[in-house]
Amino acid sequence: MDPQAAFTSSGPANAVYTAEQLEQRAAELRQRFPILRREVRPGVRLVYLDSAATSLKPDSVIDALAEHYRLRSANVHRGIYTIAEEATAAYEAAREKVARFINASSTAEVIFTHGTTESINLVAWSWGGTNLKPGDEVVVTQMEHHANLVPWQQVCRRTGATLRFAPLTGDGQLDLAALEAMLSERTKLVAVTGASNVLGTVPPVAEIVRLAHGVGARVLVDGAQSVPHFGCDVQALDCDFLAFSGHKMCGPEGVGVLYGKLELLEAMPPMFTGGEMVKKVTFDEAAWNDLPWKFEAGTPPVAPAVALGAAVDFLRDVGWDFIRAHEQLLVSYAFERLQEVPGIRLLGPAPPNRSGLVAFAIEGIHPHDVAQFLDRYGVAVRAGHHCAQPLHQLLGLRASTRASFYLYNVRADVDALVDALKQTVERFARFRQRVSSQRG
Ligand SMILES: Cc1ncc(COP(=O)(O)O)c(C=O)c1O
């Protein structure tokens, strides 16, 4: 089964597009992203290939953010005047949109946080802190982003639980049989990425949920790189927790989501305490508010949440069928064309079993130099360990360069990347030749 399809099993039936139709649609969508109209330098167009770090924002999202500040910039759940009530209504309407977007059974299961990192920390601190004890095990995979690794290291240290790592196969897939063999009644939680931000691997999350539930363990999905690209139906997937960020799915920075099953969230203590998350406070104690507000202490990111609602509308409008088919087209094309670059090593499984990003290493050229040279051609890529240092160690690399695609990229962006890479490799070869002839 296509692992991406498992995330959207209640979504619309797959439509069939030709490559030309996908290109045409992406070209139309580009018009809605004002930043793509700017030049990096005079005569150099922006080739944005860093959407895994943060996506570009369409006009509708920028307008929703600005409109909120222009028309109803008031705090929520407090004021009894018109614009405050409008702000509250807009904030809660955004929650309803997100709940529908991930098919949560209730808005009480949708908590606004500041992003994936905060969402995972909340689960680790609150659920982990109360449910883990010495002898228990938490299983993560070897390809996790630090955001889905460090919080588990910390809570395991605090509670005495053991952190275990499901290995990868030689071609960068999750070794499902090894993960299955690790599961036992000691396993309390499996925390897994929906898509690797380095390898592009899409693990079989539906199967992992089934196996984990079979031993009574809970499953958290780090959806930072999967929700923006193939959505998530939390009821169909049956995951216990899902974390994702607004800024990677055409929304603004500063807002993210934690989904949790109602009975789990009910039993969890709040991580942050203070205003808004309480029902009644005396000098000695406090009673918590209902869900989801129990976990939203203080002033929440109101305008970003409202704009995230606009991003959800935008993505629904564009449709998963198009987004997935278009990213498959781009990543397959990129895999094919990148092979033309001398000395390149592409990381992760070959298409079609991967998401829409490609990380690579070029022999003899540091990824930071690669990224800096590409910038001369207007090509924006990410270089470094991408917050996955243990994975890079496993790959025998200190760092890599990553090109990541989204719904507004076209094949011409891949061509620009490949051309710029070839020129970079040539320049370095010439430079080395010059140095060796000077020495000789
Ligand atoms: C797989 C993965 N998980 C978590 C995160 C953290 O997301 P944020 O920085 O929005 O909290 C990222 C960000 O790149 C990611 O790629």
The ligand as an SDF file (V2000), in Angstrom:
LIG
                    3D

 16 16  0  0  0  0  0  0  0  0999 V2000
   10.2570   16.3000   10.7990 C   0  0  0  0  0  0  0  0  0  0  0  0
   10.2450   17.5780   11.5740 C   0  0  0  0  0  0  0  0  0  0  0  0
    9.7830   17.5640   12.8270 N   0  0  0  0  0  0  0  0  0  0  0  0
    9.7220   18.6760   13.5670 C   0  0  0  0  0  0  0  0  0  0  0  0
   10.1350   19.8950   13.0700 C   0  0  0  0  0  0  0  0  0  0  0  0
   10.0610   21.1050   13.9370 C   0  0  0  0  0  0  0  0  0  0  0  0
    9.1180   22.0190   13.4550 O   0  0  0  0  0  0  0  0  0  0  0  0
    9.0040   23.4600   14.1110 P   0  0  0  0  0  0  0  0  0  0  0  0
   10.3630   24.0700   14.0170 O   0  0  0  0  0  0  0  0  0  0  0  0
    7.9990   24.1690   13.2540 O   0  0  0  0  0  0  0  0  0  0  0  0
    8.5600   23.2830   15.5090 O   0  0  0  0  0  0  0  0  0  0  0  0
   10.6140   19.9660   11.7700 C   0  0  0  0  0  0  0  0  0  0  0  0
   11.1190   21.2420   11.2190 C   0  0  0  0  0  0  0  0  0  0  0  0
   11.8640   21.3100   10.2750 O   0  0  0  0  0  0  0  0  0  0  0  0
   10.6690   18.7800   10.9980 C   0  0  0  0  0  0  0  0  0  0  0  0
   11.1360   18.7830    9.7500 O   0  0  0  0  0  0  0  0  0  0  0  0
  1  2  1  0
  2  3  1  0
  2 15  2  0
  3  4  2  0
  4  5  1  0
  5  6  1  0
  5 12  2  0
  6  7  1  0
  7  8  1  0
  8  9  2  0
  8 10  1  0
  8 11  1  0
 12 13  1  0
 12 15  1  0
 13 14  2  0
 15 16  1  0
M  END
$$$$
